[in-house]
Amino acid sequence: MIDDMIDDAIHAVYGILIAVSIAGVWMLRPRTTRARRIRLVLSLALLLGLAGLGAVLWMADQPGPTDFASGRAVELAEYPGSSPTGAPPELAAAPLVARGEYLALAADCKACHTARGGQPFAGGRAFELPFGTLYTPNITPDPKTGIGAWSDAEFLRAMHQGIGRDGKRLYPAFPYDSYTLLTDEDVLAIKAYLFTLKPVVNADRDNTFIFPFNQRWSMAIWSLLFNPDHRFRPVAEQSPQWNRGAYLVEAAAHCGECHTPRNLMQAMDTRRKFAGGQAEGWNAYNITSDADSGIGAWSGDQLAAYLSHAHGDGVGTACGPMAEAVELSLSHLAPGDIQAMVIYLRTIPAVHDRTLPRVAGMTSSLASAGPPDNLAGKRIFEGACTGCHAWDGSGVIRSVAQLTGARAVNDSTGLNAAQMILAGADETTLRPLMPGFAGGYSDAEIAAVSNYVTERFGSSRSNLTPSDVSRLRGSVE
């Protein structure tokens, strides 16, 4: 109710500001043609400025994480059911550090704070952004280069408000606008776990942002507009399991940070919640309940398997950042928590994306059944791919090699298919090795086989060019 009152007050003040500003300009009494022109220019500039301010306020006035659900969001203490926060029942009696380790896994801390080939949690991982490179910080308990000297209050402020120990504003690539929903108890449990890690001396690297993005103070304005800075509020009329899923999806696992489109201010556009975004050069697909472009046609078992094992029979295998999230985070969650996430995700309102049609079904096992005008792609697929994926895309020996039904081959951009062909996938306990082909084929050949795969097994052909692949190759190498 207080939030609604604040919103109404902002709208009222904005309306008054528009009326007073326009009236003030037009109350001027220009006596010359030049003065009238100045008044006109001032009026247009004022209108443009107010329109820009209105656009920013409109972007900021977005639905909250669970506003789509029927019922009232209440403070945690007022929720009549069991608390949806904390560690799962299996760890209810476990020591604080064990609970913190579980929550750190749910929050996927290790993925972002570990550089390729680096020490776990020691930072240094590079994220290439349109305006420069961001390097993640060291969060081991080293007192000089890590967080070993941080107090509880400082750690809470960073997680909830995006403010570092030295008072510097953090960039929202660190998803504090999602972590702000985590309870104080859960945040401090994570801190307790991190403080048991081996301290690693690894000084943070400076980001390479261009102006004006290198002005950290501007993140105070961003936070004012887009960081709710309140803890998770369960929906009173929803079940504890649904609310547990909401807590994991919205707060700890911060799924929206990748799977929700961004607005011009680079905040999540929650009017199109979970309709798809981008992560490290990969498409993070629509995970709303839309049957064609989202996951509405997936069964609960398929979604649970995908989240916990990076593969759902008939719907594909996770690749890129999603595969990493499953390997380092979701695969470690309790079955009950995975089920809670499934229950919650299946209630997300459908958002249809015309660029992502319904996935195609099975295809012919005949080699001749593919696109006749892409002989280069066919040649490469026959020599390098059929041994694991088969001509009909069903996968040979193991179902994780199945191509049919996968969103990546039903994506007309061909982006994820090309990324997977270039980078491959390391062998883990969740999936077998897929070699990367970046070093074995030219940009033109990678484009050809990517387009062949999307046309043969997908609902529409991609049209990747060698220059497209060249840009992707830079992120892989």
N, C-alpha and C positions, 0 to 999 in steps of 0.2 A: 504494500500500500504506500509506503514511504517513497519507494522508487517511482511509482506512478505519479505521486504528487510532485516529485522533483521534475519528472518529464513534462507534466502539465505546466509547471512554472517556467521551464525553459522555453516551451512553445509559446507561452504568453509573452514572455520577455522578448523573444525573437519577433513576434508579431508587432509588438509595440515599437521595437527598434526600427523595423521596416517603415511603419507609418510615420514615426517622428522624423526619420532620416529623409524620406522622400518629401514630406511636408516642409522640412527645413530648407531643402534645396529649392523647392518651387516657391517658397515665400520670398526668395531673393527677387528684386525688381531690376532686372538688367535694362539699361537705357540705350545701349548700343548693340549693333549686330555682333561685335566681338564678344561682348558680355553675355549675349544670349547663347552664343556658341560655347562659351566656357560653362554656362549653366547646363547645357545639353551634355557636354563631355562629363561634367561632374555627376550628372544624373545617371548616365550610362555606366560610369565607373562604380558608382554607388550600388546600382542594381546588380552589376557583375559581382561585386564584392559580397553583397548580401546573398546572391545566388550561390556563390562558392561556400559561404558560411552555412547556408541552408543545406547544401549538399553534404558538408561535413557532419552537420548535426543529424541529418537523415541517416548517414552511414553509422553514426554512433548510437542512434535510437533503434537498436536491433533486438530481436527476441533473445531471451536468455536460454541457457542450455536445455531446460526442460519445459519451456513455455508452451510447446506444442501439445503437451499431455493434458488430459482432462484432470482437473483437481487443483488444489492449492499447494504451492510451494511453501513449506513451513521451516522454521528453524529446527535444527537437529534435535534439540531437547524437547520439542513439541511433537515430534513424530511418534505415532502410537505403536508402531511396530519395532522390531529389533533394529539396532543401528546398522545402516548400510556401509559404514566406514570401517577403517582398521583392517587388520589381517583377517583371513577367513576363519571359520570355526575350528578348523584343524590346528590353527596356531593360537587359539585364544589363550591358552595357558603357557605359551612359549615365552622365553625371555625377550626383553625389549629389542635386543640386537637381532634376533631371529625374525621378529615381526618387521623390523626395519629393513632387513635384507629382502624379505618378500615384497614389501612395498617399493623398494628401490628397483626390483625386477619389474614390477607392474608399471613403474614410471619410466622404464627403459633408459635409466641413467647411463649405463655402460656404453650404449651404442654411440651416443653423441660425444661423450667425454673420453673416448679412446681413439687415438689416431691410428691410421693403418700401420700395423707393425709396431705400435707403441705400447706402453704399459697401460693396463686397464685403469680407467678413471683419471689418468694423468693429463688429459686434455690434449690440445693440439690438433684435433680433427678440423680439417678445412671444409667450409661450406661456401661454394661459389655462388654468389648472388649477382643480380644484374648491376649492382652499384659497388661491387668489391668483394673481397674475401673475408669471411668471419672465421676466427679460430676459437674453438671452445676452450674453456679454462680448466685448469687442474683442480679436481675436487677430492684428491687424496688428503689425508690429514697432515701433510707437510706444513709446518707453521709459517714458512716464508713464501713458498710458491704455491701452496694449496690453501685449504680452508682450516688448517689445524688451529689457528688462533681465533676463529670465528666464535662468537657467543651464540646462544640459542636465539636471542632476539635478532641478531644480524642474519642468521640463516633463515629465520621466518620472514624477515623483511625481503630478502632476495627471492624466496619462493613465492611469496604472496604479492609483493609490490614491484618486483623487478629492480631493486636497488641494492647495489653491491656494498661490501663492508666499508669501502672508502667513500661511500655516498654517490658513486657514479651510477648513472642509469644503465640498466642492462638492455640489450636489444631483444625484441620479442621473438627472435629466432630461438631463444630460450623461452619455452612456452609458459611463462608465469601467468599469462591470462587464463590458462587452464589449471595450472598448479595452484592458483589462488583458491580453488575450490577444495583443496585438501585441508583436512583439519589440522590444527596446531599439533595435536598428538601424533598424527601420522607423519607430518613433516619432521618432527623431532625424533621420531623413531628412525626415519631415513638417515638423519644426521648421526644418530648413535651408531648405526651400522657403518656409515662412511668413515667414522672415526676409529673403527677397528681395522681398517685396511692398512696395508703397508704404505708409509709415507714415501712419496716419490718426488724428488727434486726436479721440477720441470717448469721453468718460468713461462708465464703466459705470453703468447705472441701477439703483437699488435695487429688489429684489423687493418685492412687496406681500403676502407670505404672512401669514396669521393665526396666532395662537398655537394649538398649540405648533409648527406647521410652520416658524415663523421661527427656531427654535432650531437653528442649524447644528451644534452639538456633537452633536446626536442622530444625525447622519449617520455618526458614528464607530461607533455601535452598528449602524446599518443596514449599513455596510460590513463590519463584523466578521461579520455574519450572511450577507450576500449577495454580497459581492465576493470572488471566489476569489483574486485577486491573484497569479496565476501566468501565465506565458506559454503560448502555444499548445502543446499536446501532440498531435502527430500519432498516428494509430492505425497501429501497425506493420504490421498485416495488410492495410491498405487501400492503394490505389494512390496515387502522387503526385498524380494529377489529382483524385481524391476528396478528398485532404487539402488540396489547394490550394483546392478549392471550399469545404471546411469553414472554412479560414482566412478566406476572403473573406466568406462568409455569416455566420459567428459573430463574427469579430473586426472586420474593417475595415468591412464594410457594415452590421454590427449589425442584421440583419434581425429578429431576435427581439424587439428593443426595441419594435417596433410590432406584429408579428404573433403575439406570445405573450401570453396573458391575464396579468393581474396578480393577485397575491394581496392579502390585507388589508394587508400591509406595503408594497405598491406595488412589489414585486420581481417579476421574471418567474416565472410558475408553470411551470417546465420539465417538470412532470409532464404538462402539456398543451402541449408544445412546438409552436409555430407553429400553434396551433389558432385563432388570430384574436384581435385586440385592437382598440384604438382609437388614432387619431392625429389630434390637432387637430380633433376633432369629426367625423372620418370613420371608418367601419369599415375596419379593416385585416384583410382576409379570411384565412381558413384557407388555409395553403400547405403543409399536409401532403399525403401521398400518398393521402388518402381520395378515392375517385372521385366521390362525391356532393357533399360540402361542401368539399373541398379542390381540389387541382390534379392529382389522380391520373389523371384522364381526359385531361389535356393531353398532347400529344405533346412530345417534346424540342424540336422546331423551334418549336412554338407558344410554349413557355416561353422559349426563347432570344430569340425575336422580341419577346416582351413585355418581357423584361428590358432588351434593348438598344435597342428602338424604341418602347416604351410601347404596343405593340399586337400582339396575336396574332390572326391570322385565325380567326374562329369562337369566340374566348374573350374578346374584349373589348378595350377601350382603357383604359389607366391614367388615373386622374383624381386630383385633389387631391394629398396628400403623396406618393403613389406616383409620380404623373406628374412631380413635382418631383425625386424621387430618381432617376428615369431620366434626366431632362433634365440635371441637374447632376452626376450621378455615374455611374450604370451605363452610360449610352450612350457614355462615354469609355473604358470598359474594353476590353482586347484581346479579340478573339473567343475565344481560348483560355481566358481567364478566365471569360467568360460560359459557355462550355461546361462548365468545371469546376464552376461554380455550379449549372448544370442537373443535372449528374451527382450532385452532393451532395444537392440538394433532393429529387430523385426517390427518395432512400433514407430520407427522414424518415418515421418510422412514422405510419400513418394515425390521425387522431383525428377521429371523426365528430361532427358538430354537427347535432342534430336541427332546429335553427332554420334551417339552410341546406340545403334539399333539392337534388337534382340539377337542373341548369339546364334550362329548357324548350327545346324545339326551335323550328323555324321556325313562323311563324304566317301567317295568310291576308293577302293583299294587298287584300282588300275593306275599305273604310272601315267597313262595317256589321258587321264581324266582332268589333269590340271590345266591352267591357263596356257593356251597354245602360243601366245605371243611373248612369252618370257622364257626362252630357251636357256638363257644364262642362269636364271634363278632355278630352273628345273635341274640343270646339270649340277649345280652346287648342292641342292637339296638331296639329289640322288646319291652324290658321293659322300656327303658329310652328315646327313640328317636321318635318312631312312633307317639306318641301323638301330637307332633308338626310338624314333618317332613313328616309323612305318608310313607307307604311302597314304593310308587312310587316317593318319593322325591319332590312332588309338593308343599308341605307345607299345613298345616291345618289352615284354617281361614285366616291367613295373609301370603302374598306372600314373606315376608322377610325370612320365614322359608324354602323357596324352596332350594333344594340341586342341582337338575339337572340344568346344564348350568353354575354352579359356577366353577371358575378356581380351587379353593382349593380342590375340590373333583376330579378334573382332573389333579392332580399333583402327579406324581408317587413317589415323596419323602414322601408324606403324612404329611409333616411338618405342614402346616397351619391347616389342619383338626385336627391333634392331639393337636396342641396348643389351638384351639378353644374348643375342648372337655375338655381339662384340665382347662382352664381359664374361659370359658364361656364369657358372656358379660353383663355388667350392663344395667339396663333399662334406656333409655334416651328418649328424645322427638323424636328421629329418629328410635328407635328400641325397641322391647320388651325385657324383661329379658330372657337370656339363662343362666341357672345355670352352674357353673363349676363342673366338676366331678373329680377333682384331689383328693379330700378327700374320694370319694366313691368307687373308683376302683383302683386296683393294676396296676402296670406298664404293666404287661402282658395283662390285660383286656383292658386298653386304647389302646395298640398296636393292639389288635384283632379287636376292634370296628372301629378303624381308617382304618385298612386295609379292613374291610368289607364295609365301606362307600365308599372308593375310588374304590373298585372293582364293587360294585353294581351300583353306580351312575356315575362313571367316565369312562374314556377311557382306563385306565390301573391301575392295582392294585399296591398299595404301599406295601412295605415289612418292615414296622417298627418292631423293636424288643423291648423287655422290656428294654434293656439298652439304646436304643434311647430315649424312653419315660422318663427314669430316668434322662437323661441329660436335657431334656426339662422341666421336673418337677422342676428342680432347678431354672430355670428362671421365672417360674410361682409363685413359693412359696417364 
